[in-house]
Amino acid sequence: MNISPENKAHFEAEKEAIHLILTGIGDEIYSTVDACQTSQEIWEAIERLQQARMVKVCDDCQETTQTG
């Protein structure tokens, strides 16, 4: 397969980005992002997980405040 230097550079950068993201996440997150094809998809999935966690934390804080 013959690819242009620009496409090769993009491919290598994408590979490196995916590697860096995957080495910095735990197993519970990895199982969610395992099916993602690009670093952008992985990043967006992690952002959604983090937002969901923040909502849960906020809900827990409100419950504690209301019952405590």
C-alpha positions in Angstrom: 0.0 0.0 0.0 1.4 3.4 -1.0 0.3 6.3 1.1 1.3 10.0 0.9 3.6 11.4 3.6 0.8 13.6 4.9 -1.6 10.6 5.3 1.2 8.6 6.9 1.9 11.4 9.4 -1.8 11.6 10.2 -2.1 7.9 10.7 1.0 7.8 13.0 -0.4 10.8 15.0 -3.8 9.0 15.4 -2.1 5.8 16.5 0.0 7.7 19.1 -3.1 9.6 20.4 -5.0 6.4 20.8 -2.1 4.8 22.6 -1.7 7.8 25.0 -5.4 7.8 25.8 -5.6 4.1 26.4 -2.5 4.0 28.7 -4.0 6.7 30.9 -7.4 5.2 31.6 -8.7 2.4 33.9 -10.3 -0.9 33.0 -13.8 0.4 33.7 -13.4 3.2 31.1 -11.5 0.9 28.7 -14.5 -1.4 28.4 -16.6 1.5 27.3 -14.2 2.9 24.7 -12.9 -0.4 23.3 -15.2 -0.2 20.3 -14.2 3.3 19.3 -12.3 3.6 16.1 -10.6 7.0 16.4 -9.0 9.0 19.2 -11.8 11.6 18.8 -14.4 8.9 19.4 -12.5 7.7 22.5 -12.1 11.3 23.8 -15.8 12.0 23.4 -16.8 8.8 25.1 -14.6 9.6 28.1 -16.1 13.1 28.2 -19.6 11.6 28.3 -18.6 9.2 31.1 -17.1 12.1 33.1 -20.1 14.3 32.7 -22.4 11.4 33.9 -20.1 10.9 36.9 -20.3 14.6 37.7 -24.1 14.5 37.6 -24.1 11.5 39.9 -21.8 13.3 42.4 -24.0 16.4 42.3 -27.1 14.3 42.8 -25.5 12.5 45.8 -24.4 15.9 47.3 -27.9 17.2 47.0 -29.4 14.1 48.7 -26.9 14.3 51.5 -27.7 18.0 52.0 -31.4 17.4 52.0 -31.3 14.4 54.4 -28.4 15.6 56.6 
